[in-house]
């Protein structure tokens, strides 16, 4: 009789999954988050390398050998869904200790592709199955005895979409483990914010025990080893979560997310509402993100903006770097360099509404007026350019005094310190909002931030979308005839040409014709702003930057005054 694995015996197995292990084919795009899609780098660990970890199991108590042997015998018979469900039930009965009773495997048939039946598997916390984010590890079984062909990109892409779904509901997760069984081959995968990597194909016909040992390894993982964000703490299971910066600043998180990342590769920005007590007023944003720079540009520039009394800018309350990709991938050898992102947590205030959630057009215009003033204060007082003015980075804040801003700038990840400019700066910005000069290769200046703010006004006036922040999401609800469709492209040369055509005196009339009915009365305001930003010189619009201080002041004051007058008159 094979016994059930005890907690004490399970502890001896933990070194197997002490780090993610897993190689090298560029296969597919998983990316997002500014700058377009990135190729996933898939890195290979040999069977010998995997065996090095598996060998640590050999001297464990004989009960483990019995369990592995019994379960391994059943691996070749997993030829259809019902057999898989039965085998997983045996695995749970034999392997899960009493302290792991809340874990379970959840199986679901997937739509068939050709003659191959597929099944999805998730290792979940059983008492949270109905809660998004309960998946610890995901996998797929392809019940097909045919050999795996070399050109298998379609299978891999479908598998990666499963990882994408996990990241969508667990946006602040560090990485996700997955396993793929196709016929008699097994691949072990890890997905993180810099790509995906896996083992080579392992032969279950020769070593059926590898599947048992891999699944055992997954169940033995701590939360950190499974890829969860352990910076978020709980006093007890099911209780409110919180984060603590350097052991003294504690913020209690609300479960609802106010920003998530709908991609795998990239910064993975995730934001929570928070307060300084469990019942306190919500006034703080806790943001998790993976930055590429060694030093946090956002933290440094927010500190500088505060020291120099920049107005209309979020205030930094706390920050901490947590881990980086190089640490997560230590002891692994990659044939090419990967992006070493650093996982960071930042606390800021105030907590506001997205600009798209304005309650009235006069409120929106007052917010835009104050955002012009905020950009001016940031540039003149702090010598900082924001460089990513877009709907997603602008909020409406509760006013605590008559002179506090109604509109506030946030997300300084792409901001530029004008006292520390490099010879060559990368092109940055958000789809739909980038200035014409930036698209044509000009250095970023104050006027480009103002031009981007003008585009924010145009997007809102045309689409009047109260739900979406990203231009590509807004476009899904717009007619294909809209000129704004050409404002989102990775062909920056063509994009700059199209925008310049739309900002010409003739082209801009077409933009005005697209204004929604609510904003039609503001076409005159749009013309006034257009004349300030794109003055006509020698028959062409000027997209350069005025350096004269009188001209600089004229643009800031002119835009702020135009928004203010129309807010009062509307």
VOPA-890153 format. One record per residue (C-alpha): chain; residue number from 1; x, y, z. Coordinates in steps of 0.1 Angstrom, whole numbers, padded with zeros to 4 digits, always signed. Layout:
<sites>
["A"; NUM; [X; Y; Z]]
...
</sites>
This chain:
<sites>
["A"; 1; [+0000; +0000; +0000]]
["A"; 2; [+0014; +0034; -0010]]
["A"; 3; [+0010; +0059; +0018]]
["A"; 4; [+0002; +0096; +0016]]
["A"; 5; [+0031; +0120; +0017]]
["A"; 6; [+0036; +0137; +0050]]
["A"; 7; [+0045; +0174; +0056]]
["A"; 8; [+0079; +0164; +0070]]
["A"; 9; [+0088; +0143; +0040]]
["A"; 10; [+0076; +0170; +0016]]
["A"; 11; [+0101; +0195; +0032]]
["A"; 12; [+0130; +0174; +0019]]
["A"; 13; [+0119; +0180; -0017]]
["A"; 14; [+0119; +0218; -0017]]
["A"; 15; [+0154; +0224; -0032]]
["A"; 16; [+0141; +0210; -0065]]
["A"; 17; [+0122; +0242; -0073]]
["A"; 18; [+0142; +0267; -0053]]
["A"; 19; [+0147; +0287; -0085]]
["A"; 20; [+0129; +0288; -0118]]
["A"; 21; [+0148; +0266; -0142]]
["A"; 22; [+0143; +0266; -0176]]
["A"; 23; [+0161; +0283; -0232]]
["A"; 24; [+0167; +0293; -0269]]
["A"; 25; [+0143; +0300; -0297]]
["A"; 26; [+0129; +0333; -0307]]
["A"; 27; [+0094; +0323; -0315]]
["A"; 28; [+0067; +0349; -0309]]
["A"; 29; [+0056; +0383; -0298]]
["A"; 30; [+0041; +0387; -0263]]
["A"; 31; [+0047; +0423; -0257]]
["A"; 32; [+0031; +0456; -0249]]
["A"; 33; [+0035; +0486; -0227]]
["A"; 34; [+0050; +0513; -0248]]
["A"; 35; [+0075; +0508; -0276]]
["A"; 36; [+0056; +0481; -0294]]
["A"; 37; [+0058; +0443; -0292]]
["A"; 38; [+0089; +0425; -0281]]
["A"; 39; [+0102; +0391; -0290]]
["A"; 40; [+0100; +0365; -0263]]
["A"; 41; [+0134; +0349; -0257]]
["A"; 42; [+0130; +0311; -0250]]
["A"; 43; [+0160; +0296; -0233]]
["A"; 44; [+0168; +0258; -0230]]
["A"; 45; [+0180; +0238; -0200]]
["A"; 46; [+0192; +0204; -0210]]
["A"; 47; [+0178; +0171; -0197]]
["A"; 48; [+0211; +0167; -0178]]
["A"; 49; [+0206; +0201; -0161]]
["A"; 50; [+0171; +0191; -0151]]
["A"; 51; [+0184; +0158; -0138]]
["A"; 52; [+0208; +0176; -0115]]
["A"; 53; [+0178; +0189; -0096]]
["A"; 54; [+0158; +0157; -0098]]
["A"; 55; [+0188; +0138; -0083]]
["A"; 56; [+0182; +0155; -0051]]
["A"; 57; [+0151; +0135; -0046]]
["A"; 58; [+0167; +0101; -0048]]
["A"; 59; [+0178; +0098; -0011]]
["A"; 60; [+0144; +0109; +0003]]
["A"; 61; [+0123; +0084; +0023]]
["A"; 62; [+0111; +0052; +0005]]
["A"; 63; [+0075; +0064; +0006]]
["A"; 64; [+0084; +0090; -0021]]
["A"; 65; [+0097; +0063; -0043]]
["A"; 66; [+0065; +0043; -0039]]
["A"; 67; [+0043; +0073; -0047]]
["A"; 68; [+0064; +0083; -0077]]
["A"; 69; [+0064; +0047; -0090]]
["A"; 70; [+0027; +0043; -0087]]
["A"; 71; [+0018; +0076; -0104]]
["A"; 72; [+0045; +0071; -0131]]
["A"; 73; [+0029; +0038; -0141]]
["A"; 74; [-0003; +0056; -0149]]
["A"; 75; [+0013; +0083; -0171]]
["A"; 76; [+0013; +0063; -0204]]
["A"; 77; [-0024; +0057; -0200]]
["A"; 78; [-0034; +0094; -0201]]
["A"; 79; [-0049; +0092; -0235]]
["A"; 80; [-0081; +0112; -0230]]
["A"; 81; [-0097; +0137; -0207]]
["A"; 82; [-0114; +0113; -0183]]
["A"; 83; [-0082; +0094; -0178]]
["A"; 84; [-0063; +0126; -0171]]
["A"; 85; [-0089; +0137; -0145]]
["A"; 86; [-0087; +0103; -0128]]
["A"; 87; [-0048; +0104; -0127]]
["A"; 88; [-0048; +0139; -0113]]
["A"; 89; [-0073; +0128; -0086]]
["A"; 90; [-0049; +0099; -0077]]
["A"; 91; [-0020; +0124; -0076]]
["A"; 92; [-0039; +0147; -0051]]
["A"; 93; [-0049; +0118; -0029]]
["A"; 94; [-0014; +0103; -0027]]
["A"; 95; [+0007; +0134; -0027]]
["A"; 96; [-0010; +0163; -0011]]
["A"; 97; [-0003; +0166; +0026]]
["A"; 98; [-0029; +0177; +0051]]
["A"; 99; [-0015; +0212; +0051]]
["A"; 100; [-0018; +0213; +0013]]
["A"; 101; [-0055; +0203; +0013]]
["A"; 102; [-0065; +0236; -0001]]
["A"; 103; [-0046; +0229; -0033]]
["A"; 104; [-0063; +0211; -0062]]
["A"; 105; [-0059; +0205; -0099]]
["A"; 106; [-0087; +0220; -0120]]
["A"; 107; [-0091; +0204; -0155]]
["A"; 108; [-0111; +0216; -0185]]
["A"; 109; [-0114; +0203; -0221]]
["A"; 110; [-0103; +0228; -0247]]
["A"; 111; [-0116; +0231; -0282]]
["A"; 112; [-0100; +0205; -0305]]
["A"; 113; [-0076; +0215; -0332]]
["A"; 114; [-0078; +0189; -0360]]
["A"; 115; [-0077; +0154; -0344]]
["A"; 116; [-0059; +0165; -0313]]
["A"; 117; [-0079; +0168; -0281]]
["A"; 118; [-0065; +0193; -0256]]
["A"; 119; [-0070; +0199; -0219]]
["A"; 120; [-0061; +0228; -0197]]
["A"; 121; [-0049; +0223; -0162]]
["A"; 122; [-0045; +0247; -0134]]
["A"; 123; [-0030; +0242; -0099]]
["A"; 124; [-0053; +0263; -0078]]
["A"; 125; [-0061; +0273; -0043]]
["A"; 126; [-0092; +0252; -0040]]
["A"; 127; [-0111; +0275; -0017]]
["A"; 128; [-0106; +0304; -0041]]
["A"; 129; [-0116; +0287; -0074]]
["A"; 130; [-0142; +0313; -0081]]
["A"; 131; [-0119; +0342; -0074]]
["A"; 132; [-0098; +0356; -0103]]
["A"; 133; [-0061; +0350; -0096]]
["A"; 134; [-0063; +0317; -0078]]
["A"; 135; [-0041; +0299; -0104]]
["A"; 136; [-0006; +0290; -0091]]
["A"; 137; [+0006; +0270; -0121]]
["A"; 138; [-0011; +0263; -0155]]
["A"; 139; [-0006; +0235; -0180]]
["A"; 140; [-0019; +0218; -0211]]
["A"; 141; [-0022; +0182; -0222]]
["A"; 142; [-0024; +0174; -0259]]
["A"; 143; [-0037; +0138; -0261]]
["A"; 144; [-0019; +0128; -0293]]
["A"; 145; [+0007; +0101; -0298]]
["A"; 146; [+0020; +0118; -0329]]
["A"; 147; [+0056; +0132; -0326]]
["A"; 148; [+0060; +0169; -0320]]
["A"; 149; [+0070; +0186; -0352]]
["A"; 150; [+0098; +0212; -0353]]
["A"; 151; [+0075; +0240; -0367]]
["A"; 152; [+0051; +0241; -0337]]
["A"; 153; [+0046; +0279; -0333]]
["A"; 154; [+0008; +0276; -0333]]
["A"; 155; [+0008; +0253; -0303]]
["A"; 156; [+0033; +0275; -0285]]
["A"; 157; [+0013; +0306; -0292]]
["A"; 158; [-0019; +0291; -0279]]
["A"; 159; [+0000; +0280; -0248]]
["A"; 160; [+0014; +0314; -0243]]
["A"; 161; [-0021; +0329; -0245]]
["A"; 162; [-0029; +0309; -0214]]
["A"; 163; [+0001; +0326; -0196]]
["A"; 164; [-0013; +0359; -0208]]
["A"; 165; [-0047; +0352; -0192]]
["A"; 166; [-0030; +0344; -0159]]
["A"; 167; [-0010; +0377; -0160]]
["A"; 168; [-0042; +0396; -0169]]
["A"; 169; [-0058; +0386; -0135]]
["A"; 170; [-0026; +0386; -0116]]
["A"; 171; [-0010; +0417; -0130]]
["A"; 172; [+0015; +0422; -0101]]
["A"; 173; [+0028; +0387; -0103]]
["A"; 174; [+0066; +0383; -0108]]
["A"; 175; [+0065; +0353; -0130]]
["A"; 176; [+0042; +0323; -0139]]
["A"; 177; [+0051; +0286; -0143]]
["A"; 178; [+0036; +0264; -0169]]
["A"; 179; [+0039; +0229; -0183]]
["A"; 180; [+0030; +0215; -0217]]
["A"; 181; [+0025; +0178; -0224]]
["A"; 182; [+0022; +0168; -0261]]
["A"; 183; [+0019; +0131; -0266]]
["A"; 184; [+0049; +0117; -0248]]
["A"; 185; [+0069; +0149; -0245]]
["A"; 186; [+0070; +0174; -0216]]
["A"; 187; [+0082; +0210; -0215]]
["A"; 188; [+0085; +0231; -0184]]
["A"; 189; [+0080; +0268; -0189]]
["A"; 190; [+0084; +0301; -0171]]
["A"; 191; [+0070; +0334; -0182]]
["A"; 192; [+0082; +0367; -0168]]
["A"; 193; [+0081; +0404; -0178]]
["A"; 194; [+0112; +0400; -0201]]
["A"; 195; [+0101; +0369; -0220]]
["A"; 196; [+0095; +0332; -0218]]
["A"; 197; [+0119; +0303; -0213]]
["A"; 198; [+0116; +0265; -0210]]
["A"; 199; [+0132; +0231; -0207]]
["A"; 200; [+0140; +0211; -0238]]
["A"; 201; [+0114; +0184; -0247]]
["A"; 202; [+0116; +0157; -0220]]
["A"; 203; [+0107; +0121; -0231]]
["A"; 204; [+0079; +0107; -0209]]
["A"; 205; [+0080; +0074; -0227]]
["A"; 206; [+0115; +0069; -0213]]
["A"; 207; [+0110; +0088; -0180]]
["A"; 208; [+0073; +0090; -0170]]
["A"; 209; [+0084; +0099; -0135]]
["A"; 210; [+0095; +0133; -0148]]
["A"; 211; [+0059; +0144; -0150]]
["A"; 212; [+0052; +0132; -0115]]
["A"; 213; [+0083; +0150; -0101]]
["A"; 214; [+0076; +0182; -0120]]
["A"; 215; [+0040; +0184; -0107]]
["A"; 216; [+0053; +0175; -0072]]
["A"; 217; [+0078; +0204; -0075]]
["A"; 218; [+0050; +0228; -0084]]
["A"; 219; [+0030; +0218; -0053]]
["A"; 220; [+0060; +0223; -0031]]
["A"; 221; [+0067; +0259; -0041]]
["A"; 222; [+0064; +0287; -0017]]
["A"; 223; [+0045; +0317; -0029]]
["A"; 224; [+0078; +0334; -0038]]
["A"; 225; [+0090; +0304; -0058]]
["A"; 226; [+0056; +0302; -0076]]
["A"; 227; [+0061; +0338; -0087]]
["A"; 228; [+0037; +0356; -0065]]
["A"; 229; [+0043; +0391; -0054]]
["A"; 230; [+0052; +0385; -0017]]
["A"; 231; [+0057; +0422; -0010]]
["A"; 232; [+0020; +0423; -0005]]
["A"; 233; [+0013; +0409; +0029]]
["A"; 234; [-0018; +0397; +0048]]
["A"; 235; [-0023; +0394; +0086]]
["A"; 236; [-0042; +0362; +0080]]
["A"; 237; [-0057; +0343; +0051]]
["A"; 238; [-0086; +0362; +0036]]
["A"; 239; [-0078; +0394; +0055]]
["A"; 240; [-0070; +0428; +0040]]
["A"; 241; [-0036; +0431; +0023]]
["A"; 242; [-0010; +0457; +0029]]
["A"; 243; [+0025; +0468; +0019]]
["A"; 244; [+0052; +0483; +0041]]
["A"; 245; [+0081; +0504; +0029]]
["A"; 246; [+0113; +0498; +0048]]
["A"; 247; [+0095; +0485; +0079]]
["A"; 248; [+0077; +0517; +0088]]
["A"; 249; [+0052; +0532; +0062]]
["A"; 250; [+0022; +0508; +0060]]
["A"; 251; [-0005; +0512; +0034]]
["A"; 252; [-0037; +0490; +0033]]
["A"; 253; [-0047; +0479; -0002]]
["A"; 254; [-0082; +0477; -0016]]
["A"; 255; [-0087; +0445; -0037]]
["A"; 256; [-0100; +0465; -0068]]
["A"; 257; [-0073; +0474; -0092]]
["A"; 258; [-0073; +0508; -0109]]
["A"; 259; [-0047; +0499; -0135]]
["A"; 260; [-0036; +0465; -0150]]
["A"; 261; [-0013; +0454; -0178]]
["A"; 262; [-0029; +0435; -0207]]
["A"; 263; [+0003; +0419; -0220]]
["A"; 264; [+0032; +0397; -0208]]
["A"; 265; [+0064; +0415; -0218]]
["A"; 266; [+0068; +0451; -0206]]
["A"; 267; [+0066; +0472; -0174]]
["A"; 268; [+0034; +0454; -0162]]
["A"; 269; [+0022; +0485; -0144]]
["A"; 270; [-0004; +0476; -0117]]
["A"; 271; [-0020; +0501; -0094]]
["A"; 272; [-0041; +0497; -0062]]
["A"; 273; [-0061; +0522; -0042]]
["A"; 274; [-0048; +0524; -0006]]
["A"; 275; [-0051; +0541; +0027]]
["A"; 276; [-0030; +0544; +0059]]
["A"; 277; [-0055; +0524; +0079]]
["A"; 278; [-0080; +0496; +0072]]
["A"; 279; [-0109; +0520; +0075]]
["A"; 280; [-0091; +0552; +0065]]
["A"; 281; [-0100; +0574; +0035]]
["A"; 282; [-0086; +0563; +0002]]
["A"; 283; [-0060; +0588; -0008]]
["A"; 284; [-0030; +0568; -0020]]
["A"; 285; [-0020; +0549; -0051]]
["A"; 286; [+0003; +0519; -0048]]
["A"; 287; [+0020; +0511; -0081]]
["A"; 288; [+0040; +0480; -0090]]
["A"; 289; [+0060; +0481; -0122]]
["A"; 290; [+0091; +0466; -0139]]
["A"; 291; [+0114; +0494; -0151]]
["A"; 292; [+0144; +0490; -0174]]
["A"; 293; [+0167; +0516; -0159]]
["A"; 294; [+0190; +0507; -0131]]
["A"; 295; [+0179; +0538; -0112]]
["A"; 296; [+0142; +0547; -0108]]
["A"; 297; [+0138; +0578; -0130]]
["A"; 298; [+0103; +0583; -0116]]
["A"; 299; [+0114; +0583; -0080]]
["A"; 300; [+0143; +0606; -0086]]
["A"; 301; [+0123; +0631; -0106]]
["A"; 302; [+0093; +0631; -0083]]
["A"; 303; [+0117; +0639; -0054]]
["A"; 304; [+0132; +0667; -0075]]
["A"; 305; [+0098; +0681; -0085]]
["A"; 306; [+0088; +0682; -0048]]
["A"; 307; [+0120; +0699; -0037]]
["A"; 308; [+0115; +0726; -0064]]
["A"; 309; [+0078; +0731; -0056]]
["A"; 310; [+0064; +0719; -0089]]
["A"; 311; [+0027; +0724; -0089]]
["A"; 312; [+0001; +0698; -0102]]
["A"; 313; [+0024; +0668; -0098]]
["A"; 314; [+0018; +0636; -0077]]
["A"; 315; [+0037; +0634; -0044]]
["A"; 316; [+0060; +0605; -0036]]
["A"; 317; [+0052; +0588; -0002]]
["A"; 318; [+0074; +0558; -0004]]
["A"; 319; [+0092; +0534; -0027]]
["A"; 320; [+0112; +0502; -0027]]
["A"; 321; [+0130; +0480; -0053]]
["A"; 322; [+0120; +0444; -0048]]
["A"; 323; [+0137; +0420; -0073]]
["A"; 324; [+0151; +0421; -0109]]
["A"; 325; [+0150; +0397; -0138]]
["A"; 326; [+0187; +0388; -0135]]
["A"; 327; [+0181; +0376; -0099]]
["A"; 328; [+0151; +0355; -0110]]
["A"; 329; [+0172; +0340; -0138]]
["A"; 330; [+0204; +0335; -0118]]
["A"; 331; [+0224; +0303; -0126]]
["A"; 332; [+0208; +0301; -0160]]
["A"; 333; [+0228; +0307; -0192]]
["A"; 334; [+0212; +0326; -0220]]
["A"; 335; [+0227; +0328; -0256]]
["A"; 336; [+0217; +0365; -0259]]
["A"; 337; [+0212; +0394; -0236]]
["A"; 338; [+0177; +0399; -0221]]
["A"; 339; [+0162; +0431; -0207]]
["A"; 340; [+0170; +0432; -0170]]
["A"; 341; [+0139; +0448; -0156]]
["A"; 342; [+0136; +0458; -0119]]
["A"; 343; [+0104; +0452; -0100]]
["A"; 344; [+0095; +0483; -0079]]
["A"; 345; [+0067; +0495; -0057]]
["A"; 346; [+0059; +0532; -0054]]
["A"; 347; [+0033; +0550; -0032]]
["A"; 348; [+0020; +0583; -0043]]
["A"; 349; [-0008; +0608; -0036]]
["A"; 350; [-0034; +0620; -0044]]
["A"; 351; [-0058; +0594; -0056]]
["A"; 352; [-0079; +0609; -0083]]
["A"; 353; [-0103; +0600; -0111]]
["A"; 354; [-0091; +0593; -0146]]
["A"; 355; [-0095; +0624; -0167]]
["A"; 356; [-0120; +0605; -0189]]
["A"; 357; [-0144; +0604; -0160]]
["A"; 358; [-0151; +0641; -0159]]
["A"; 359; [-0186; +0649; -0146]]
["A"; 360; [-0192; +0679; -0168]]
["A"; 361; [-0174; +0696; -0197]]
["A"; 362; [-0167; +0727; -0176]]
["A"; 363; [-0149; +0705; -0151]]
["A"; 364; [-0129; +0689; -0179]]
["A"; 365; [-0118; +0723; -0192]]
["A"; 366; [-0108; +0734; -0157]]
["A"; 367; [-0088; +0703; -0154]]
["A"; 368; [-0070; +0708; -0187]]
["A"; 369; [-0063; +0745; -0177]]
["A"; 370; [-0046; +0732; -0145]]
["A"; 371; [-0027; +0706; -0165]]
["A"; 372; [-0012; +0733; -0187]]
["A"; 373; [-0001; +0751; -0155]]
["A"; 374; [+0013; +0719; -0141]]
["A"; 375; [+0034; +0713; -0173]]
["A"; 376; [+0046; +0749; -0170]]
["A"; 377; [+0056; +0746; -0134]]
["A"; 378; [+0073; +0713; -0140]]
["A"; 379; [+0093; +0728; -0169]]
["A"; 380; [+0101; +0762; -0154]]
["A"; 381; [+0105; +0754; -0117]]
["A"; 382; [+0118; +0718; -0118]]
["A"; 383; [+0134; +0717; -0153]]
["A"; 384; [+0116; +0685; -0161]]
["A"; 385; [+0097; +0674; -0192]]
["A"; 386; [+0070; +0648; -0187]]
["A"; 387; [+0073; +0632; -0222]]
["A"; 388; [+0043; +0609; -0219]]
["A"; 389; [+0013; +0632; -0217]]
["A"; 390; [-0017; +0609; -0225]]
["A"; 391; [-0052; +0602; -0212]]
["A"; 392; [-0039; +0574; -0190]]
["A"; 393; [-0015; +0597; -0172]]
["A"; 394; [-0038; +0626; -0162]]
["A"; 395; [-0062; +0626; -0132]]
["A"; 396; [-0089; +0648; -0117]]
["A"; 397; [-0082; +0653; -0080]]
["A"; 398; [-0104; +0664; -0051]]
["A"; 399; [-0097; +0700; -0042]]
["A"; 400; [-0087; +0705; -0006]]
["A"; 401; [-0082; +0742; -0011]]
["A"; 402; [-0089; +0770; -0036]]
["A"; 403; [-0054; +0770; -0049]]
["A"; 404; [-0049; +0732; -0052]]
["A"; 405; [-0049; +0718; -0087]]
["A"; 406; [-0079; +0701; -0103]]
["A"; 407; [-0057; +0682; -0127]]
["A"; 408; [-0026; +0664; -0118]]
["A"; 409; [+0002; +0647; -0138]]
["A"; 410; [+0012; +0612; -0129]]
["A"; 411; [+0036; +0584; -0142]]
["A"; 412; [+0071; +0599; -0145]]
["A"; 413; [+0087; +0568; -0159]]
["A"; 414; [+0096; +0586; -0192]]
["A"; 415; [+0102; +0620; -0177]]
["A"; 416; [+0134; +0639; -0186]]
["A"; 417; [+0157; +0658; -0163]]
["A"; 418; [+0169; +0688; -0184]]
["A"; 419; [+0200; +0691; -0163]]
["A"; 420; [+0210; +0656; -0171]]
["A"; 421; [+0203; +0650; -0208]]
["A"; 422; [+0222; +0623; -0227]]
["A"; 423; [+0236; +0629; -0262]]
["A"; 424; [+0210; +0606; -0276]]
["A"; 425; [+0176; +0601; -0259]]
["A"; 426; [+0152; +0573; -0269]]
["A"; 427; [+0119; +0581; -0285]]
["A"; 428; [+0092; +0577; -0259]]
["A"; 429; [+0055; +0584; -0256]]
["A"; 430; [+0021; +0568; -0260]]
["A"; 431; [+0002; +0557; -0291]]
["A"; 432; [-0020; +0584; -0304]]
["A"; 433; [-0006; +0613; -0284]]
["A"; 434; [+0030; +0617; -0296]]
["A"; 435; [+0040; +0651; -0310]]
["A"; 436; [+0048; +0655; -0347]]
["A"; 437; [+0083; +0667; -0340]]
["A"; 438; [+0091; +0636; -0318]]
["A"; 439; [+0079; +0613; -0346]]
["A"; 440; [+0103; +0630; -0370]]
["A"; 441; [+0132; +0626; -0346]]
["A"; 442; [+0134; +0660; -0328]]
["A"; 443; [+0146; +0663; -0293]]
["A"; 444; [+0118; +0665; -0267]]
["A"; 445; [+0109; +0701; -0256]]
["A"; 446; [+0082; +0718; -0236]]
["A"; 447; [+0061; +0724; -0267]]
["A"; 448; [+0058; +0686; -0274]]
["A"; 449; [+0042; +0681; -0239]]
["A"; 450; [+0017; +0708; -0247]]
["A"; 451; [+0010; +0694; -0282]]
["A"; 452; [+0004; +0660; -0266]]
["A"; 453; [-0021; +0676; -0241]]
["A"; 454; [-0038; +0692; -0272]]
["A"; 455; [-0042; +0657; -0286]]
["A"; 456; [-0057; +0645; -0253]]
["A"; 457; [-0084; +0672; -0257]]
["A"; 458; [-0090; +0661; -0294]]
["A"; 459; [-0093; +0624; -0285]]
["A"; 460; [-0118; +0632; -0258]]
["A"; 461; [-0138; +0657; -0279]]
["A"; 462; [-0141; +0632; -0308]]
["A"; 463; [-0145; +0598; -0291]]
["A"; 464; [-0161; +0611; -0258]]
["A"; 465; [-0150; +0577; -0244]]
["A"; 466; [-0155; +0575; -0206]]
["A"; 467; [-0142; +0539; -0202]]
["A"; 468; [-0109; +0535; -0220]]
["A"; 469; [-0075; +0551; -0215]]
["A"; 470; [-0054; +0536; -0243]]
["A"; 471; [-0059; +0551; -0278]]
["A"; 472; [-0061; +0516; -0294]]
["A"; 473; [-0089; +0506; -0271]]
["A"; 474; [-0107; +0539; -0278]]
["A"; 475; [-0105; +0533; -0316]]
["A"; 476; [-0124; +0500; -0313]]
["A"; 477; [-0156; +0520; -0306]]
["A"; 478; [-0150; +0545; -0335]]
["A"; 479; [-0159; +0543; -0372]]
["A"; 480; [-0132; +0531; -0395]]
["A"; 481; [-0135; +0564; -0414]]
["A"; 482; [-0121; +0584; -0384]]
["A"; 483; [-0088; +0601; -0390]]
["A"; 484; [-0076; +0590; -0356]]
["A"; 485; [-0071; +0555; -0369]]
["A"; 486; [-0039; +0567; -0386]]
["A"; 487; [-0026; +0582; -0353]]
["A"; 488; [-0017; +0548; -0339]]
["A"; 489; [+0010; +0531; -0359]]
["A"; 490; [+0046; +0517; -0354]]
["A"; 491; [+0055; +0534; -0387]]
["A"; 492; [+0066; +0566; -0371]]
["A"; 493; [+0075; +0583; -0404]]
["A"; 494; [+0041; +0577; -0419]]
["A"; 495; [+0024; +0585; -0386]]
["A"; 496; [+0042; +0619; -0384]]
["A"; 497; [+0032; +0627; -0420]]
["A"; 498; [-0005; +0618; -0414]]
["A"; 499; [-0006; +0639; -0382]]
["A"; 500; [+0010; +0668; -0399]]
["A"; 501; [-0016; +0666; -0427]]
["A"; 502; [-0044; +0665; -0401]]
["A"; 503; [-0029; +0695; -0383]]
["A"; 504; [-0027; +0716; -0415]]
["A"; 505; [-0054; +0743; -0418]]
["A"; 506; [-0073; +0722; -0444]]
["A"; 507; [-0068; +0689; -0426]]
["A"; 508; [-0078; +0703; -0392]]
["A"; 509; [-0113; +0711; -0406]]
["A"; 510; [-0117; +0674; -0410]]
["A"; 511; [-0107; +0668; -0374]]
["A"; 512; [-0133; +0694; -0363]]
["A"; 513; [-0160; +0677; -0383]]
["A"; 514; [-0155; +0646; -0362]]
["A"; 515; [-0162; +0663; -0328]]
["A"; 516; [-0190; +0645; -0309]]
["A"; 517; [-0223; +0663; -0304]]
["A"; 518; [-0214; +0672; -0268]]
["A"; 519; [-0182; +0689; -0278]]
["A"; 520; [-0194; +0705; -0310]]
["A"; 521; [-0197; +0739; -0293]]
["A"; 522; [-0160; +0737; -0285]]
["A"; 523; [-0148; +0738; -0321]]
["A"; 524; [-0139; +0774; -0316]]
["A"; 525; [-0117; +0765; -0286]]
["A"; 526; [-0100; +0738; -0307]]
["A"; 527; [-0092; +0764; -0334]]
["A"; 528; [-0077; +0788; -0308]]
["A"; 529; [-0055; +0760; -0293]]
["A"; 530; [-0045; +0749; -0328]]
["A"; 531; [-0034; +0784; -0337]]
["A"; 532; [-0012; +0786; -0306]]
["A"; 533; [+0005; +0752; -0311]]
["A"; 534; [+0007; +0752; -0349]]
["A"; 535; [+0011; +0788; -0361]]
["A"; 536; [+0012; +0790; -0399]]
["A"; 537; [+0045; +0803; -0413]]
["A"; 538; [+0052; +0807; -0450]]
["A"; 539; [+0021; +0788; -0457]]
["A"; 540; [+0030; +0758; -0435]]
["A"; 541; [+0023; +0749; -0399]]
["A"; 542; [+0053; +0754; -0376]]
["A"; 543; [+0061; +0722; -0356]]
["A"; 544; [+0094; +0734; -0341]]
["A"; 545; [+0101; +0750; -0307]]
["A"; 546; [+0102; +0787; -0298]]
["A"; 547; [+0131; +0794; -0275]]
["A"; 548; [+0123; +0830; -0267]]
["A"; 549; [+0110; +0833; -0232]]
["A"; 550; [+0082; +0857; -0243]]
["A"; 551; [+0070; +0832; -0269]]
["A"; 552; [+0073; +0803; -0244]]
["A"; 553; [+0051; +0823; -0219]]
["A"; 554; [+0026; +0832; -0246]]
["A"; 555; [+0019; +0795; -0254]]
["A"; 556; [+0014; +0784; -0218]]
["A"; 557; [-0007; +0815; -0209]]
["A"; 558; [-0027; +0813; -0241]]
["A"; 559; [-0036; +0776; -0236]]
["A"; 560; [-0045; +0780; -0199]]
["A"; 561; [-0066; +0812; -0207]]
["A"; 562; [-0084; +0795; -0235]]
["A"; 563; [-0095; +0765; -0214]]
["A"; 564; [-0105; +0788; -0185]]
["A"; 565; [-0126; +0812; -0206]]
["A"; 566; [-0145; +0783; -0223]]
["A"; 567; [-0150; +0766; -0189]]
["A"; 568; [-0167; +0798; -0176]]
["A"; 569; [-0187; +0804; -0208]]
["A"; 570; [-0199; +0768; -0214]]
</sites>
